[in-house]
């Protein structure tokens, strides 16, 4: 059975959802038979990379929020991440466009380490405060999972894998996906948001049993909308 996951690197709920899904998969009786494919999604395609502004100030500026309110929201999601063993250092997060990071994931996927690349990117952005739009950073992340860093930089210096990213974005639009993370299980079931482990486990069991298509637990409080709300 195949599980497709639409996600953006800078979506805080996507990393949390990844952990919760992995915890559910570890308890699923047929977990070893599940194929996982990560798909590209951009919450803000027009975002300009700017290492000189904090994520709190960026959200305040783009949403019309008070900076303290943006900081409070980031503290709340940091606490949620801690519940699944993740460390978010939002004060260090670098405001960066994620398109090239998605191109990097497609390169990694082609080389058999797509899942590992996603983990590297999430950790780099949320924990390590790295600029995920920087090609040298992406090359370093690739080397961590056995990829040739020079080959990565050569690929990113061109338009390589742009079509693959755009294909994922179009497919998300066709499926009506407007918030991430979004999990599609064998094209039978869908789970929207960073749902509790039990929700993912139930979805895996039902999809594996070949049940009818159903959207499970569409909770926008635990997902990032395409316009960036809730983030």
N, C-alpha and C positions, 0 to 999 in steps of 0.2 A: 504494500500500500504506500502511496506517495502523499507526502504533506508538503504543500507549497506555502511559504511564509513571505508575505509582503511587508517590508520594513524599511525604515530610514535610520541611518547611522546615528543621527542626532536626536532620535526619539527616545526619551527616557523610559517610556513604558515598553518599548520594543525589547530592551535589554532585560527588563524585569519579566516580560512575557516569555522571553527565550528561556530564562531559568525555570520558570514555573512549568513551561511545556516540557523541558528536559527532565524535571523531577517526575512529572506524570509519565513520561515515556519510560523512565527507569522502572516504574511499577507496572507498566503495561505488559501483559503476558507475551505478546507478540512484538515487543519493541525492537527485536533484532531484525524484523522483516520490514521495518519502516524506512522508506527512502525520504530524505529531507532535502528540499531545494529552496534556497533563499532567493527572493525576488526583489528587484529594486523599486523603491518608491521615494519620491521627493516631496517633503512637506512644504518646502519653499524653494522652488527652482530658481527664483530670482535673487536669493540671498547672496550677498557679496561677502567674501572672506575678509575678516577684519580682526586680526589678533590683538588690536589695541583697545577693544571694547569688551566689557564683561558680558556674559550671557544674561545677567540680570538687567543691565542697562539696555542691551539689545531688545529684550522682551518688553521692557518698559517703553522704549522708544517706538517700537513697531506696533504695540498693542494699545498704547495710550494709558498704560498702567503707571502707578507710582513705583519707583525702584524698590521700595521696601516690600510692596505687595508681590512683585516678581521674585524677590529673594525668599519670601515666605513660601510661595508655591514650590520653588526649587528645594527648599528645606523639607517640605512635605514629601516630595517624590524621592528625596535622598533617604528619608526614613523608611519609605516603602521598599526601596532597593535593599536597604540593610536587612530587612526581614527575610530576604532570599540570599543573603550572604554577599551582596554586592556593595562596593564602596564607590559612592559618587562624590567627586570633588568639584562641585559646580562652580566654585569660585575660580577654578583653574580652566574651566571649559573654554575652548577657543571657538569663536564664531566662525564657521566655515561652510562653504557650499559643499554639498556631499556628492556632486555628480562624479568627480574623478574617483572618489572612494568607491562608488558603485561600479565604475569601470574596473577598478582593481579587483573587486569581488568576482566579476565575470572572468577576469584573467585567472584568478585563483580557482574558480569553479572548473574552468577548462583543464586545469592542472590537478584536479582531484582534491583540492583543499578549500573548497568554498565555505564549508561550515567553520573551519578553523579561521578563515579570513574574517568572518563576521565577528567572531569572539575577539580577535585581535583589534578590530576597529572599535567595537563597543568599549573595550577596556582602555584603548588609547584616548578616546574622546571623553568618557565619563570619569575614568579613574586617574589617568596619567596626564591629562591636560595637554594632549598633543594636537597639532594642527592636521586634521585628517584630509585637508585639501593640498597639503605639501607633498610633492612627489618623493622627496627624500624620506619623509616619514612613512609613506606608503611602501617604499622600497624596503625600509627597515622592518616594517611589519611583515612583509612578505618573506624576508630572510628568516624571521622567527619561526616560520612554518615550512621552511625548506625550499622556498622559491629563490630564484636568482635575482638579486636586487637590481643588477644592471639591465636585465631583460625587462623588468617591471618599469624602470624609468624610460627605457626606449619605447615601450608600448604606450605609456602615458604621455610621452612627448608628441604622439600622433593622435588621431581620432579613434584609435583602436577601441573596440567594445562599446562605442557610443550607441551603435545600432541596437546592441543587446539591451542596454539600459532603456532606451526609448521603447523597445518592444515590451519590456516589463511594465513600463508606465502606461502604455496603450492598453495592455491586457487588464491592468488594474481598473482603468477607466471603463472598459467593456464589462467588467464584472461588477461595476458599481461600488468599488472600494474607495471610500473617502476618508478613512481613518486607519491608522496602523498602531500596533501590529494586527495583521489579518491573516488567519490560518485557514487554508483550504485543504480539507482532508479527502483525498481520493476523488475530488470534484463531486462529493456527496454532501459533506457537511462543511460549515464554516464557523470559526470562532473569532469574534471581533474583540480586541482588547487584551490586556494582560490579565486574563481571568485566573481565578484560583486553580490550583493544581487539580482539584476534583472535577472541575468543568472540563479541562483538557482530557483527563482520563476517561470521563464519560463519553466525550466526543470520539476519542480513539476507539473505544469499544463499539460504539454505534456504527461508526464508519466502517470499521473492520467487519461488522456483521451485515454490511450492505443495506443499511436503512435508507430512508428517503432523505432528500436534500432538506436541510433546515439551517437557519441562522441561529447559533447558540449564544445566549448571553451577550447581546449587543449592548455593551455598557461603555458609553463614550467617556465616562469618568476615568477609565483605565486605558485610554488610547489617545493618540495625537491626531487631530483632524487635519485635513489637507490645508486649511487656512491657519494652522498652527495653534488653534485654541486648545485649551487643556494642557498646554506645554509651557 
